[in-house]
Amino acid sequence: MDFTLEVIPLPVSDIDRARDFYRDKVGFHVDIDQEVMPGMRIVQLTPPGSGCSIALGDSIWDMAQGETKPEPGSYQGLQLCVADIKAARAELVERGLEISEPVQYAPDDGATFMYFKDPDGNGWSIQEYRRRATEPLHQALRDVADRQR
């Protein structure tokens, strides 16, 4: 049985501002922007090439029994992966995103990152994984794990 991670609810203070930020500055595609049931608006956005989306909504956490809504800006460490971090940075800067310079922590593939925050302060990193140009990340990580056994 496959279990796929497909949607991450993201706490934001202003749905329209967050939608515009992720669409216009980060380049996510708006999949849904509608009231999905009375009183519940959902905006779902997906990064290009990703199988996982983020969901913005004013009532998302009301449906989860026993859960409380996280504070806007409280999510840190969300991560995107790209095959070419310099090209990704140039594209994002051109869109007006404030993003750090790439930081290479080691010469290995997968060891270079850059960082940005959304308008609420939710923190993201972008990891360069050059193998992504020719091999899906899940396969690359499985190969690395197999070699380490």
DSSP file (Angstrom, degrees, kcal/mol; ACC not computed):
  #  RESIDUE AA STRUCTURE BP1 BP2  ACC     N-H-->O    O-->H-N    N-H-->O    O-->H-N    TCO  KAPPA ALPHA  PHI   PSI    X-CA   Y-CA   Z-CA
    1    1 A M              0   0    0      0, 0.0     2,-0.4     0, 0.0     0, 0.0   0.000 360.0 360.0 360.0 125.4    0.0    0.0    0.0
    2    2 A D        -     0   0    0      2,-0.0     2,-0.5     0, 0.0     0, 0.0  -0.708 360.0-163.1 -85.6 138.1    1.4    3.4   -1.0
    3    3 A F        -     0   0    0     -2,-0.4     2,-0.4     2,-0.0     0, 0.0  -0.974  13.8-166.2-119.0 113.5    0.9    6.3    1.3
    4    4 A T        -     0   0    0     -2,-0.5     2,-0.7    47,-0.0    -2,-0.0  -0.840  20.2-136.1-107.1 136.7    1.4    9.6   -0.5
    5    5 A L        +     0   0    0     -2,-0.4     3,-0.1     1,-0.2    46,-0.1  -0.808  41.8 152.6 -85.9 115.7    1.9   13.0    1.1
    6    6 A E        +     0   0    0     -2,-0.7    47,-3.6     1,-0.3     2,-0.4   0.685  52.5  32.2-122.1 -26.5   -0.3   15.2   -1.1
    7    7 A V  E     -a   53   0A   0     45,-0.2    -1,-0.3    39,-0.0    47,-0.2  -0.994  50.6-170.7-141.8 132.6   -1.5   18.2    0.9
    8    8 A I  E     -a   54   0A   0     45,-2.2    47,-2.0    -2,-0.4     2,-0.2  -0.970  23.1-137.0-119.8 114.1    0.0   20.2    3.8
    9    9 A P  E     -a   55   0A   0      0, 0.0    47,-0.2     0, 0.0    35,-0.0  -0.521  22.0-156.4 -67.1 135.3   -2.3   22.7    5.5
   10   10 A L        -     0   0    0     45,-2.7     2,-0.5    -2,-0.2    47,-0.4  -0.964  12.1-129.1-121.2 123.9   -0.4   25.9    6.0
   11   11 A P        +     0   0    0      0, 0.0    62,-1.3     0, 0.0     2,-0.3  -0.588  39.6 160.6 -77.2 120.8   -1.4   28.5    8.7
   12   12 A V        -     0   0    0     -2,-0.5     3,-0.2    45,-0.2    45,-0.1  -0.934  40.7-140.2-134.8 158.0   -1.6   32.0    7.3
   13   13 A S  S    S+     0   0    0     -2,-0.3     2,-0.4     1,-0.3    -1,-0.1   0.704  94.5  33.0 -91.3 -21.8   -3.3   35.2    8.6
   14   14 A D     >  -     0   0    0      1,-0.1     4,-2.6     2,-0.0    -1,-0.3  -0.906  63.8-164.1-141.4 107.3   -4.6   36.4    5.2
   15   15 A I  H  > S+     0   0    0     -2,-0.4     4,-3.0     1,-0.2     5,-0.2   0.900  91.1  48.1 -61.1 -44.7   -5.6   33.8    2.6
   16   16 A D  H  > S+     0   0    0      2,-0.2     4,-2.6     1,-0.2    -1,-0.2   0.922 112.7  47.9 -64.9 -43.3   -5.6   36.2   -0.4
   17   17 A R  H  > S+     0   0    0      2,-0.2     4,-2.2     1,-0.2    -1,-0.2   0.921 114.9  46.2 -62.5 -43.5   -2.2   37.7    0.5
   18   18 A A  H  X S+     0   0    0     -4,-2.6     4,-2.8     2,-0.2     5,-0.3   0.916 111.8  51.2 -66.0 -43.2   -0.7   34.2    1.0
   19   19 A R  H  X S+     0   0    0     -4,-3.0     4,-2.5    -5,-0.2     5,-0.3   0.940 112.1  46.9 -57.4 -47.9   -2.3   33.0   -2.3
   20   20 A D  H  X>S+     0   0    0     -4,-2.6     4,-3.0    -5,-0.2     5,-0.6   0.896 112.7  50.1 -62.6 -40.8   -0.8   35.9   -4.2
   21   21 A F  I  X>S+     0   0    0     -4,-2.2     4,-2.2    -5,-0.2     5,-1.5   0.960 114.7  41.6 -61.4 -53.5    2.6   35.4   -2.6
   22   22 A Y  I  <5S+     0   0    0     -4,-2.8     6,-3.0     3,-0.2     5,-0.3   0.852 122.0  42.0 -67.6 -33.6    2.8   31.7   -3.4
   23   23 A R  I  <5S+     0   0    0     -4,-2.5     4,-0.4    -5,-0.3    -2,-0.2   0.958 126.5  28.5 -73.8 -53.1    1.4   32.2   -6.9
   24   24 A D  I  <5S+     0   0    0     -4,-3.0    -3,-0.2    -5,-0.3    -2,-0.2   0.858 131.4  29.5 -84.7 -38.0    3.2   35.3   -8.0
   25   25 A K  I  <<S+     0   0    0     -4,-2.2    72,-0.3    -5,-0.6    70,-0.2   0.851 131.5  30.1 -92.6 -38.5    6.5   35.2   -6.0
   26   26 A V  S   <S-     0   0    0     -5,-1.5    -3,-0.2    70,-0.1    -4,-0.2   0.671  99.9-125.2 -99.1 -19.0    7.1   31.5   -5.6
   27   27 A G        +     0   0    0     -4,-0.4    -4,-0.2    -6,-0.3    -3,-0.1   0.675  48.7 158.9  87.8  17.7    5.4   30.3   -8.8
   28   28 A F        -     0   0    0     -6,-3.0     2,-0.4    19,-0.1    -1,-0.2  -0.429  41.7-118.6 -71.3 150.5    3.0   27.8   -7.4
   29   29 A H  E     -B   46   0A   0     17,-3.1    17,-2.4    -2,-0.1     2,-0.8  -0.756  19.6-127.3 -88.5 134.0   -0.1   26.9   -9.5
   30   30 A V  E     +B   45   0A   0     -2,-0.4    15,-0.2    15,-0.2     3,-0.1  -0.746  33.5 171.2 -82.1 111.4   -3.5   27.7   -8.0
   31   31 A D  E     +     0   0A   0     13,-2.8     2,-0.4    -2,-0.8    -1,-0.2   0.861  66.4  12.2 -86.9 -41.8   -5.4   24.4   -8.2
   32   32 A I  E     +B   44   0A   0     12,-1.5    12,-2.0     2,-0.0    -1,-0.3  -0.999  51.4 164.7-140.0 137.7   -8.5   25.4   -6.1
   33   33 A D  E     +B   43   0A   0     -2,-0.4     2,-0.3    10,-0.2    10,-0.2  -0.626  46.6  99.0-149.3  87.3   -9.8   28.7   -4.8
   34   34 A Q  E    S-B   42   0A   0      8,-2.1     8,-2.8    -2,-0.1     2,-0.8  -0.985  79.6 -88.3-161.3 165.4  -13.3   28.3   -3.8
   35   35 A E  E     -B   41   0A   0     -2,-0.3     6,-0.3     6,-0.3    -2,-0.0  -0.790  38.0-171.9 -81.1 111.6  -15.8   27.7   -1.0
   36   36 A V  E    S-     0   0A   0      4,-2.2    -1,-0.2    -2,-0.8     5,-0.1   0.692  71.4  -0.8 -85.5 -19.5  -15.8   23.9   -0.8
   37   37 A M  E >  S-B   40   0A   0      3,-1.0     3,-2.8    -3,-0.1    -1,-0.2  -0.946 108.5 -59.0-156.7 162.7  -18.7   23.8    1.6
   38   38 A P  T 3  S+     0   0    0      0, 0.0     3,-0.1     0, 0.0    -2,-0.0  -0.205 124.8   2.6 -52.5 123.0  -20.7   26.6    3.3
   39   39 A G  T 3  S+     0   0    0      1,-0.1     2,-0.5    -4,-0.0    19,-0.0   0.489 108.7 103.1  81.8   3.9  -18.3   28.8    5.3
   40   40 A M  E <   -B   37   0A   0     -3,-2.8    -4,-2.2    18,-0.1    -3,-1.0  -0.893  46.1-176.0-126.8 104.2  -15.2   26.9    4.2
   41   41 A R  E     -B   35   0A   0     -2,-0.5    17,-0.8    -6,-0.3    18,-0.5  -0.813   6.1-169.5 -95.4 134.9  -12.9   28.5    1.6
   42   42 A I  E     -BC  34  57A   0     -8,-2.8    -8,-2.1    -2,-0.4     2,-0.5  -0.987  12.0-170.5-125.0 133.5   -9.9   26.5    0.5
   43   43 A V  E     -BC  33  56A   0     13,-3.0    13,-3.4    -2,-0.4     2,-0.5  -0.987  12.7-171.9-118.2 117.6   -7.0   27.7   -1.7
   44   44 A Q  E     -BC  32  55A   0    -12,-2.0   -13,-2.8    -2,-0.5   -12,-1.5  -0.944   3.5-176.9-113.9 129.9   -4.8   24.8   -2.8
   45   45 A L  E     -BC  30  54A   0      9,-2.5     9,-2.8    -2,-0.5   -15,-0.2  -0.958   8.6-159.0-128.4 144.1   -1.5   25.6   -4.5
   46   46 A T  E     -B   29   0A   0    -17,-2.4   -17,-3.1    -2,-0.4     7,-0.2  -0.980  20.0-124.1-126.3 130.8    1.1   23.2   -6.0
   47   47 A P    >   -     0   0    0      0, 0.0     3,-2.2     0, 0.0   -19,-0.1  -0.417  49.4 -86.8 -63.8 146.4    4.7   23.8   -6.8
   48   48 A P  T 3  S+     0   0    0      0, 0.0     3,-0.1     0, 0.0   -20,-0.0  -0.333 114.6   9.6 -55.9 129.9    5.6   23.1  -10.4
   49   49 A G  T 3  S+     0   0    0      1,-0.3     2,-0.2    -3,-0.1     0, 0.0   0.436 102.3 126.0  82.7  -0.3    6.5   19.4  -10.8
   50   50 A S    <   -     0   0    0     -3,-2.2    -1,-0.3     1,-0.1   -44,-0.0  -0.613  52.5-158.1 -95.9 151.4    5.3   18.5   -7.3
   51   51 A G  S    S+     0   0    0     -2,-0.2     2,-0.4    -3,-0.1    -1,-0.1   0.326  79.6  74.0 -98.9   3.0    2.9   15.8   -6.2
   52   52 A C        -     0   0    0     -5,-0.1   -45,-0.2   -45,-0.0     2,-0.2  -0.959  63.3-169.2-122.7 137.0    2.3   17.7   -2.9
   53   53 A S  E     -a    7   0A   0    -47,-3.6   -45,-2.2    -2,-0.4     2,-0.4  -0.678  18.7-126.3-114.9 167.5    0.3   20.9   -2.5
   54   54 A I  E     -aC   8  45A   0     -9,-2.8    -9,-2.5    -2,-0.2     2,-0.5  -0.894  21.0-150.1-108.9 150.5   -0.2   23.4    0.3
   55   55 A A  E     -aC   9  44A   0    -47,-2.0   -45,-2.7    -2,-0.4     2,-0.4  -0.985   7.9-167.5-123.9 128.9   -3.7   24.3    1.4
   56   56 A L  E     + C   0  43A   0    -13,-3.4   -13,-3.0    -2,-0.5     2,-0.3  -0.934  24.5 147.6-110.5 135.1   -4.7   27.7    2.8
   57   57 A G  E     - C   0  42A   0     -2,-0.4   -45,-0.2   -47,-0.4     4,-0.2  -0.979  50.7-134.1-166.3 154.1   -8.1   28.0    4.5
   58   58 A D  S    S+     0   0    0    -17,-0.8   -16,-0.1    -2,-0.3    -1,-0.1   0.613 109.0  27.4 -86.6 -12.1  -10.0   29.8    7.2
   59   59 A S  S >> S+     0   0    0    -18,-0.5     3,-0.9     2,-0.1     4,-0.7   0.213  80.9 114.6-132.7  14.9  -11.6   26.6    8.6
   60   60 A I  G >4 S+     0   0    0      1,-0.3     3,-1.0   -19,-0.2     4,-0.5   0.908  82.2  46.5 -56.3 -45.3   -9.2   23.8    7.7
   61   61 A W  G 34 S+     0   0    0      1,-0.2     3,-0.4    -4,-0.2    -1,-0.3   0.664  96.5  73.6 -76.9 -14.8   -8.4   23.0   11.3
   62   62 A D  G <4 S+     0   0    0     -3,-0.9    -1,-0.2     1,-0.2    -2,-0.2   0.789  95.2  53.3 -65.7 -26.1  -12.1   23.1   12.4
   63   63 A M  S << S+     0   0    0     -3,-1.0     2,-0.7    -4,-0.7    -1,-0.2   0.740  88.7  87.2 -81.9 -23.6  -12.6   19.7   10.7
   64   64 A A  S >  S-     0   0    0     -4,-0.5     3,-1.5    -3,-0.4     2,-0.2  -0.682  83.5-127.0 -83.2 114.7   -9.7   17.9   12.5
   65   65 A Q  T 3  S+     0   0    0     -2,-0.7     3,-0.1     1,-0.3    -2,-0.1  -0.394  87.7   1.5 -64.8 127.8  -11.0   16.5   15.7
   66   66 A G  T 3  S+     0   0    0      1,-0.3     2,-0.3    -2,-0.2    -1,-0.3   0.353 103.1 121.1  80.7  -6.5   -9.0   17.5   18.7
   67   67 A E    <   -     0   0    0     -3,-1.5     2,-0.4    -6,-0.2    -1,-0.3  -0.641  48.8-152.0 -91.1 147.3   -6.6   19.7   16.6
   68   68 A T        -     0   0    0     -2,-0.3    -6,-0.0    -3,-0.1    -3,-0.0  -0.890  30.9 -98.3-113.6 151.1   -6.1   23.3   17.2
   69   69 A K        -     0   0    0     -2,-0.4     2,-0.0     1,-0.1   -10,-0.0  -0.481  37.2-126.8 -69.3 127.4   -5.0   25.8   14.5
   70   70 A P        -     0   0    0      0, 0.0    -9,-0.1     0, 0.0     3,-0.1  -0.374  34.9 -96.0 -66.0 153.7   -1.3   26.5   14.5
   71   71 A E    >   -     0   0    0      1,-0.1     3,-2.1     2,-0.1     4,-0.2  -0.463  45.6 -95.9 -69.7 141.1   -0.4   30.1   14.6
   72   72 A P  T 3  S+     0   0    0      0, 0.0   -60,-0.2     0, 0.0    -1,-0.1  -0.348 113.8  23.3 -54.6 135.0    0.4   31.8   11.2
   73   73 A G  T 3  S+     0   0    0    -62,-1.3    50,-0.2    -3,-0.1   -61,-0.1   0.437  90.4 111.7  87.4   0.1    4.1   31.8   10.7
   74   74 A S    <   +     0   0    0     -3,-2.1     2,-0.5   -63,-0.2    -3,-0.1   0.599  49.9  93.2 -85.5  -9.9    4.7   28.8   13.0
   75   75 A Y        +     0   0    0    -64,-0.2    48,-2.3    -4,-0.2     2,-0.3  -0.728  52.0 172.1 -86.7 128.1    5.7   26.3   10.3
   76   76 A Q        +     0   0    0     -2,-0.5    48,-0.1    46,-0.2    46,-0.1  -0.967  52.0  35.4-131.4 147.7    9.5   26.1    9.7
   77   77 A G        +     0   0    0     46,-0.4    47,-0.2    -2,-0.3    -1,-0.1   0.575  63.5 157.5  89.3   9.4   11.5   23.8    7.6
   78   78 A L  E     -d  124   0B   0     45,-1.8    47,-2.6    -3,-0.1     2,-0.4  -0.462  29.8-152.7 -62.7 141.8    9.2   23.3    4.7
   79   79 A Q  E     -d  125   0B   0     45,-0.2     2,-0.3    -2,-0.1    47,-0.2  -0.967  23.8-172.8-135.0 134.2   11.3   22.2    1.8
   80   80 A L  E     -d  126   0B   0     45,-2.6    47,-3.0    -2,-0.4     2,-0.4  -0.841  17.9-145.4-110.7 154.4   11.3   22.3   -1.9
   81   81 A C  E     +d  127   0B   0     -2,-0.3     2,-0.3    45,-0.2    47,-0.2  -0.967  17.2 177.9-124.3 141.7   13.9   20.6   -4.1
   82   82 A V  E     -d  128   0B   0     45,-2.6    47,-3.5    -2,-0.4     3,-0.2  -0.930  32.9-134.8-135.9 159.8   15.3   21.7   -7.5
   83   83 A A  S    S+     0   0    0     -2,-0.3     2,-0.4     1,-0.3    50,-0.1   0.740 100.5  31.2 -85.0 -24.8   17.9   20.4   -9.9
   84   84 A D     >  -     0   0    0      1,-0.1     4,-2.2    45,-0.1    -1,-0.3  -0.876  63.0-173.7-139.5 101.3   19.6   23.7  -10.4
   85   85 A I  H  > S+     0   0    0     -2,-0.4     4,-2.6     1,-0.2     5,-0.2   0.834  85.5  53.9 -69.4 -33.1   19.7   26.1   -7.4
   86   86 A K  H  > S+     0   0    0      2,-0.2     4,-2.3     1,-0.2    -1,-0.2   0.921 111.6  44.9 -68.0 -42.2   21.3   29.0   -9.3
   87   87 A A  H  > S+     0   0    0      2,-0.2     4,-2.2     1,-0.2    -2,-0.2   0.898 113.7  50.9 -66.3 -39.7   18.6   28.9  -12.0
   88   88 A A  H  X S+     0   0    0     -4,-2.2     4,-2.4     2,-0.2    -2,-0.2   0.922 110.5  48.8 -63.7 -43.4   15.9   28.5   -9.4
   89   89 A R  H  X S+     0   0    0     -4,-2.6     4,-3.0     1,-0.2     5,-0.3   0.925 109.9  51.4 -63.2 -43.7   17.2   31.5   -7.5
   90   90 A A  H  X S+     0   0    0     -4,-2.3     4,-2.1     1,-0.2    -1,-0.2   0.913 111.6  47.9 -59.8 -42.7   17.4   33.7  -10.6
   91   91 A E  H  X S+     0   0    0     -4,-2.2     4,-1.3     2,-0.2    -1,-0.2   0.919 114.3  45.8 -63.5 -44.4   13.8   32.8  -11.4
   92   92 A L  H  <>S+     0   0    0     -4,-2.4     5,-2.4     2,-0.2     4,-0.5   0.897 112.1  50.0 -68.9 -41.0   12.5   33.6   -7.9
   93   93 A V  H ><5S+     0   0    0     -4,-3.0     3,-1.3     1,-0.2    -1,-0.2   0.898 107.1  55.8 -63.1 -39.7   14.5   36.8   -7.6
   94   94 A E  H 3<5S+     0   0    0     -4,-2.1    -1,-0.2    -5,-0.3    -2,-0.2   0.835 105.2  52.6 -61.4 -32.0   13.0   37.9  -11.0
   95   95 A R  T 3<5S-     0   0    0     -4,-1.3    -1,-0.3   -70,-0.2    -2,-0.2   0.572 125.5-104.9 -78.4  -9.3    9.6   37.3   -9.5
   96   96 A G  T < 5 +     0   0    0     -3,-1.3     2,-0.3    -4,-0.5    -3,-0.2   0.597  66.8 152.4  97.5  12.3   10.5   39.6   -6.6
   97   97 A L      < -     0   0    0     -5,-2.4     2,-0.8   -72,-0.3    -1,-0.3  -0.607  44.4-133.4 -78.3 132.2   11.0   36.9   -3.9
   98   98 A E        +     0   0    0     -2,-0.3    19,-0.5    19,-0.2     2,-0.3  -0.784  44.2 159.4 -82.4 114.4   13.4   37.8   -1.1
   99   99 A I        -     0   0    0     -2,-0.8    17,-0.2    17,-0.1    -6,-0.0  -0.980  38.8-108.6-141.0 147.7   15.6   34.7   -0.8
  100  100 A S        -     0   0    0     15,-2.7     3,-0.1    -2,-0.3    -1,-0.0  -0.187  40.2 -96.7 -68.8 165.3   19.0   34.0    0.6
  101  101 A E        -     0   0    0      1,-0.1    14,-0.2    13,-0.1    -1,-0.1  -0.486  56.6 -85.4 -70.0 153.7   22.0   33.2   -1.5
  102  102 A P        -     0   0    0      0, 0.0     2,-0.5     0, 0.0    12,-0.2  -0.395  41.8-153.2 -62.4 140.6   22.7   29.5   -1.9
  103  103 A V  E     -E  113   0B   0     10,-3.6    10,-2.6    -3,-0.1     2,-0.7  -0.979   0.4-154.0-118.4 121.8   24.7   28.0    1.0
  104  104 A Q  E     +E  112   0B   0     -2,-0.5     8,-0.2     8,-0.2     7,-0.0  -0.863  13.9 179.0 -98.7 113.6   26.8   24.9    0.2
  105  105 A Y  S    S-     0   0    0      6,-3.1    -1,-0.2    -2,-0.7     7,-0.1   0.710  72.4  -5.3 -86.1 -22.4   27.2   22.9    3.4
  106  106 A A  S    S-     0   0    0      5,-0.6    -1,-0.3     2,-0.2     5,-0.2  -0.954  73.4-107.1-161.2 162.7   29.2   20.1    1.7
  107  107 A P  S    S+     0   0    0      0, 0.0     3,-0.1     0, 0.0     5,-0.1   0.618  83.9 109.5 -74.7  -9.5   30.3   19.3   -1.9
  108  108 A D  S >  S-     0   0    0      1,-0.1     3,-1.6     3,-0.1    -2,-0.2  -0.250  83.9 -96.4 -66.6 151.4   27.8   16.4   -2.0
  109  109 A D  T 3  S+     0   0    0      1,-0.3    20,-0.1     2,-0.1    -1,-0.1  -0.499 114.5  31.4 -62.7 132.7   24.7   16.5   -4.1
  110  110 A G  T 3  S+     0   0    0     18,-0.9    -1,-0.3    -2,-0.2    19,-0.1   0.468  92.0  99.8  96.0   3.0   21.8   17.6   -1.9
  111  111 A A    <   +     0   0    0     -3,-1.6    -6,-3.1    -5,-0.2    -5,-0.6   0.202  58.2  88.9-109.1  15.5   24.0   19.7    0.4
  112  112 A T  E     +EF 104 128B   0     16,-0.6    16,-2.9    -8,-0.2     2,-0.3  -0.961  52.5 169.3-118.1 131.1   23.2   23.2   -1.0
  113  113 A F  E     -EF 103 127B   0    -10,-2.6   -10,-3.6    -2,-0.5     2,-0.3  -0.915  19.9-167.6-136.2 157.5   20.3   25.2    0.3
  114  114 A M  E     - F   0 126B   0     12,-1.5    12,-2.8    -2,-0.3     2,-0.3  -0.944  19.1-142.9-140.2 163.8   18.7   28.6    0.1
  115  115 A Y  E     + F   0 125B   0     -2,-0.3   -15,-2.7    10,-0.2     2,-0.3  -0.928  20.6 164.8-136.4 148.2   15.9   30.1    2.3
  116  116 A F  E     - F   0 124B   0      8,-1.9     8,-3.0    -2,-0.3     2,-0.3  -0.969  20.4-140.5-150.9 165.9   12.9   32.3    2.3
  117  117 A K  E     - F   0 123B   0    -19,-0.5     6,-0.2    -2,-0.3   -19,-0.2  -0.949  18.1-126.0-126.5 149.1    9.9   33.2    4.4
  118  118 A D    >   -     0   0    0      4,-2.0     3,-1.6    -2,-0.3  -100,-0.1  -0.319  46.7 -86.2 -82.2 176.0    6.3   33.9    3.4
  119  119 A P  T 3  S+     0   0    0      0, 0.0    -1,-0.1     0, 0.0  -101,-0.0   0.745 131.1  48.4 -59.4 -23.2    4.5   37.1    4.6
  120  120 A D  T 3  S-     0   0    0      2,-0.1  -108,-0.0  -109,-0.1  -102,-0.0   0.606 122.6-102.8 -89.5 -12.8    3.5   35.4    7.9
  121  121 A G    <   +     0   0    0     -3,-1.6     2,-0.2     1,-0.3  -109,-0.1   0.477  64.3 155.1 103.0   3.7    7.0   34.1    8.6
  122  122 A N        -     0   0    0   -111,-0.1    -4,-2.0     1,-0.1     2,-0.4  -0.507  41.8-130.5 -61.7 129.8    6.5   30.4    7.6
  123  123 A G  E     - F   0 117B   0    -48,-2.3   -45,-1.8    -2,-0.2   -46,-0.4  -0.729  27.7-177.3 -99.5 132.4   10.0   29.3    6.8
  124  124 A W  E     -dF  78 116B   0     -8,-3.0    -8,-1.9    -2,-0.4     2,-0.3  -0.889   9.5-161.6-121.4 150.0   11.0   27.4    3.6
  125  125 A S  E     -dF  79 115B   0    -47,-2.6   -45,-2.6    -2,-0.3     2,-0.5  -0.941   9.1-149.2-123.2 154.9   14.2   26.0    2.3
  126  126 A I  E     -dF  80 114B   0    -12,-2.8   -12,-1.5    -2,-0.3     2,-0.4  -0.992  15.3-159.2-122.5 123.1   15.1   25.0   -1.3
  127  127 A Q  E     -dF  81 113B   0    -47,-3.0   -45,-2.6    -2,-0.5     2,-0.6  -0.849  13.1-134.1-105.4 133.2   17.5   22.2   -1.7
  128  128 A E  E     +dF  82 112B   0    -16,-2.9   -18,-0.9    -2,-0.4   -16,-0.6  -0.774  26.6 172.5 -85.4 123.7   19.5   21.5   -4.8
  129  129 A Y    >   -     0   0    0    -47,-3.5     3,-2.5    -2,-0.6     4,-0.3  -0.841  11.3-170.3-128.5  92.5   19.4   17.9   -5.8
  130  130 A R  G >  S+     0   0    0     -2,-0.4     3,-1.7     1,-0.3     4,-0.3   0.791  82.2  66.9 -59.0 -30.1   21.2   17.8   -9.1
  131  131 A R  G >> S+     0   0    0      1,-0.3     4,-2.3     2,-0.2     3,-1.6   0.713  81.8  79.4 -62.5 -18.8   20.1   14.1   -9.7
  132  132 A R  G <4 S+     0   0    0     -3,-2.5    -1,-0.3     1,-0.3    -2,-0.2   0.756  77.9  71.0 -61.7 -22.7   16.5   15.5   -9.9
  133  133 A A  G <4 S+     0   0    0     -3,-1.7    -1,-0.3    -4,-0.3    -2,-0.2   0.816 120.9  11.5 -63.4 -28.8   17.2   16.5  -13.5
  134  134 A T  T <4 S+     0   0    0     -3,-1.6    -2,-0.2    -4,-0.3    -1,-0.2   0.496 129.1  45.7-125.4  -9.2   17.2   12.8  -14.5
  135  135 A E  S  < S-     0   0    0     -4,-2.3    -1,-0.2     4,-0.0     5,-0.1  -0.994  81.4-111.4-143.6 131.0   15.9   10.8  -11.6
  136  136 A P    >>  -     0   0    0      0, 0.0     4,-2.3     0, 0.0     3,-0.6  -0.290  31.4-120.4 -59.5 146.0   12.8   11.4   -9.3
  137  137 A L  H 3> S+     0   0    0      1,-0.2     4,-2.9     2,-0.2     5,-0.3   0.886 110.7  57.1 -57.5 -43.0   13.8   12.3   -5.7
  138  138 A H  H 3> S+     0   0    0      1,-0.2     4,-1.6     2,-0.2    -1,-0.2   0.873 110.3  45.4 -60.4 -34.9   12.0    9.3   -4.1
  139  139 A Q  H <> S+     0   0    0     -3,-0.6     4,-2.4     2,-0.2    -1,-0.2   0.909 112.0  51.0 -72.6 -42.1   14.2    7.0   -6.3
  140  140 A A  H  X S+     0   0    0     -4,-2.3     4,-2.1     1,-0.2    -2,-0.2   0.920 112.4  46.4 -60.4 -44.1   17.4    8.8   -5.6
  141  141 A L  H  X S+     0   0    0     -4,-2.9     4,-2.5     1,-0.2    -1,-0.2   0.874 110.5  52.9 -67.8 -36.8   16.8    8.7   -1.9
  142  142 A R  H  X S+     0   0    0     -4,-1.6     4,-2.4    -5,-0.3    -1,-0.2   0.909 109.3  49.9 -63.5 -40.8   15.9    5.0   -2.0
  143  143 A D  H  X S+     0   0    0     -4,-2.4     4,-2.0     2,-0.2    -2,-0.2   0.910 110.7  49.2 -63.2 -42.6   19.2    4.3   -3.9
  144  144 A V  H  X S+     0   0    0     -4,-2.1     4,-1.3     1,-0.2    -2,-0.2   0.933 112.1  48.5 -62.1 -45.9   21.2    6.3   -1.2
  145  145 A A  H  X S+     0   0    0     -4,-2.5     4,-0.6     1,-0.2     3,-0.3   0.901 109.6  52.5 -61.8 -41.8   19.4    4.3    1.6
  146  146 A D  H >< S+     0   0    0     -4,-2.4     3,-0.8     1,-0.2    -1,-0.2   0.885 108.3  50.7 -62.8 -38.5   20.1    1.0   -0.2
  147  147 A R  H 3< S+     0   0    0     -4,-2.0    -1,-0.2     1,-0.2    -2,-0.2   0.780 106.8  55.3 -69.3 -26.1   23.9    1.8   -0.5
  148  148 A Q  H 3<        0   0    0     -4,-1.3    -1,-0.2    -3,-0.3    -2,-0.2   0.578 360.0 360.0 -84.8  -9.3   24.0    2.7    3.2
  149  149 A R    <<        0   0    0     -3,-0.8    -1,-0.2    -4,-0.6    -2,-0.1   0.477 360.0 360.0 -77.4 360.0   22.7   -0.7    4.4
